[in-house]
Amino acid sequence: MIINIKRAVFLYIIELLILIVLSIIGFYAGPLFISQTTINELRSELMGTVNLGPNFIFLHNLVIDTLMAIPIIGPPIFVLALVMTGFILGVYVAFTINSPIALIFALVVTMFFPHGIIELMAYAFSTTGSLFLTGRVIRSVRSTGSVTRNDFIVLLIYYAISVLLLYVAANVEYLEIVKLSGVIRGLIG
């Protein structure tokens, strides 16, 4: 029973690269596919988050994280969540500020503010566990291995680490939102 931190960190780096690429695509091509009305609705939801508190943030992220942790379907959910986050971030910046510099700033906030680092690392842990058990299932189907009780325990350990990280990330994110709410309102209108 081995928890591989290096794999989770590797997946974290992949997350960062995917977010960067998709944000750039969203910034330049997204306005062709997503309307200003949709972006305005997202802005209203984002501003409403301040009033909902850290538990809402945690539970929202927990749903995504739980889907990512499920073997077989978790890895595609992981990619889909990154596609949606990165692309929408790019489109959002294109409609609200329309500046490549603002896109860089938004990416830095998303990826390197404390909540972003912790949250993305949480997703990397849950997906690493999902990939681990998915690999075991595939080997079992090919009759080159079997899925054991310990394999499920490894998945649960990865998932438990991700849940703990998400809880911390939600509280940090809420504090960032509260402390920086004036700046955020100024940036997003």
N, C-alpha and C positions, 0 to 999 in steps of 0.2 A: 504494500500500500504506500505509494509514493505520490506526494503532491509536488508537481513540477512548476516551481515559481518562474523558471526561465521561459516555459511555454506561455504562461500568462503574460509575462512582460513582452514577449515576441508578438503576441496577439494584440497587446496594447499599442505597440508601435504600428502594427498593421491598421488598427483603428484610426490612429492619427493620420496616416497617409490617405486612407479612404476618405476621411472627413475633409481633408485639404482638397483633394481632387474633385470630389463631388460638390463642395462649396464653390469652387471656381466654375464648374459646369453650371451649377444653379445660378450663379451670379450673371453669367453671360448668356445662357440659353433658357434659363428658368422662366423669365417673364413671357416667353413665347407660349408656355404651357400652363402657367398658373396666373390667375387673375389678381388684380389689385384688391378686389373684394375679399378674396380668400386670405390674403396677407393681412388685411385690416382685421378680420375675424381672429386670426392668430395673435395679432398684437393685443387685442382686447383680452384674450385668454391669458396671455403672458402677464399682463398688468394685473389681472385678477388673482394670479398666483400669490401675490403678496398677502392677500387677505385670507388665504386658505391654510397657510402654515406648513411647517415641515412634514407633518404626517401625510398631508395630501401629496406632497412631492415624493415622499418615500413610497407610498402605496402605488402611485402612478408608475414610478420607476421599477417597483417590485414586480408588477405585472409583466413588463417588458423583460426584466431579468429572468423571471420564472420561465417564460417562453423560450428564452435563449438557453436555459439549462436543460431543456428536454432533449434527450438523444434523438438523432435523425433530423428533427425539425428545428432544433436550436440553432445550428449554424446558418441555415437560410434566414431565420428570423434575425439573427445577429447582423447579417449583411443588409437585410431590408431596413432595419432600424437605423443603420449607419447611412444608407442611401437616403432615407427620408430626412434624417437630421441634417446631413451635409447639404443636400440639394435645397431643402427648405431654407436653411440658413443663408445660402447664397442668394436665393430668390428674395428673401426677406430684406437683406441688405441692399440688393439691387433696387427694390421698390421704395424703401424708406430713406436711404441715404445716397445710394447710387455712386459709391466711391470704392475703388479697389483698396484704398487705405483703410476704409471702414470695414471691409471684408477681412482684412488681415487682423484688425483689432477684434472683430467678432470671433474669429478663429482662435486668437490668443485667449480671449475670455472663456470660450467654450472648452478649449483643450488644456489650458495651463493655469486657470484660476484653481484654487484648492478643490472646490467642489467638482470641477471638470476632471481633474486628475483622478480623484477618488472614484467618481462615478464611472468613468471609462475603465478604470482598473477593475471595478466590480463586474462590469460586463465582460471583461476579458477573463476573469476567473470563472464565471458561470459558463461561458462558452468553451473554455478550456476543458472543464468537466464534461460538458456535452460532447465535445469532440473525442475525448478519451473514451467515454462509454460507447459512442457511435462506432469508433474503431473496433472496440471489443465485440460489438454486435455484428459488424461486417465480418470479422474473423470467424465468429461463431457460425454465421450463415454459410461461409465458405468451408466450414469444417476444418479450419486451421487453428482453432482455439475455442474457448468457451467463456461465457459471461459468468463471473462468480459473484458471490455475496460481497467480497472485498471491492469489486469493481463498482458496485452500487454505493458502497461506503465512500469510496474516493469521490464519486460524483456528488454525494451529499456534503462532503467536506468542502469541495470547491464551491458548492452552492451556499453553504453556511458562511464561508468567507465573503462571498459576494453580497449576501444579505447584510452582513455586518457593515461592510464598506458602504453599501447603499444607504443604510441608516445614518451613518456618519456624514456621507455626502449630502443627504437631504437637509440635515441640520445646518451644515456649513453653507449650502446654497441659500437657505432661507436667511441666514445671517448676512450673507453677501447681498441678497436682494434688499433686505431692510436697510442695511448700512449704505448701499449705493443706489437706493430707489430714486433719488433726485437726479443722479447722473443718468440712470437708465431711462427715466421719463424724458429727459432732455435729448437722448440719443434716438429713441424710437417714437418720439412725438407724443 
